[in-house]
């Protein structure tokens, strides 16, 4: 209505369209600024003394649209003094957003003193889609992870965690892991031969049938 007093005809149409574009850009700017402030408020809640507030903050940061929050989550995850529930919650958040930059931090948790953290870290890695795809961008990371898992297999006492180790190794789908799984399946002393055979079956390679056949009885 205000523009009608200043413009007419095609000039009015142009002025209205320009005003709409400028208004949209202005709203986008303020929305972006509010998102930045909102993220900072949620990050401050991460360090609250109330565990419920901290849990809620982690849930919010697991959603898309936040920036600069990963370093705080990684820092808390690797802090052995933090409650186990908080660290497990962060690992679950990483399962949702799956940023590759946090992969080394999750791998570090595999050697945690807490069996709960080790188990949660293995669950998170199993959920990482990038580790299951045949991509050249994570070949070395998969190799390093396979070596760490093989070492962990030798010293891990918790049978449930050992099962998760074998499951994760089967999903890495590289030659080193296949060789390891075959050794476990062949070993008569191993209590996890069945898991190793099932893991080999998950590779979906028809050639594995010849290896599995002798164990079917």
Secondary structure, 3 states (H helix, E strand, C coil): CCHHHCCCCHHHHHHHHHHHHHHHHHHHHHHHHHHHHHHHHHHHHCCCCCHHHHHHHHHHHCCCCCCCCHHHHHHHHCCCCCCHHHHHHHHHHHHHHCCHHHHHHHHHHCCCCCHHHHHHHHHHHHHCHHHCCCCHHHHHHHHHHHHHHHHHHHHCCCHHHHHHHHHHHHHHCCHHHHHHHHHHHHCCCCCCHHHHHHHHHCCCCCCHHHHHHCCCC
